[in-house]
């Protein structure tokens, strides 16, 4: 399951998101998607891990649009045997000073 880690209140031009995906030793993370539903472009990061056997620990820098509360979600695709499954988590971030309005 993903463990998103970030501050709850921040300035819109200085958002740093850290996502750690915890898996069993028999599972392999194939990809990670980070979404901000309230941005004009919702997908802020799409990362593939084609050869990784490690636990992904990813830091992404993004801008959030407007002074409001944003729902930020992280979704990981994990290979379990022959099947792929999806796990995710989300948090709300309140922007106190907007970076890119308009």
NORCORVEN-V656716 format. One record per helix or strand of 2 or more residues. SS is the DSSP state (H for helix, E for strand). FROM is the first residue (numbers start at 1). LEN is the number of residues. If there is no record, write none. Layout:
BEGIN
ss={SS:SS}
from={FROM:FROM}
len={LEN:LEN}
END
This chain:
BEGIN
ss={E:E:E:E:E:E:E:E}
from={2:9:15:27:43:57:69:83}
len={4:3:7:10:6:6:12:15}
END
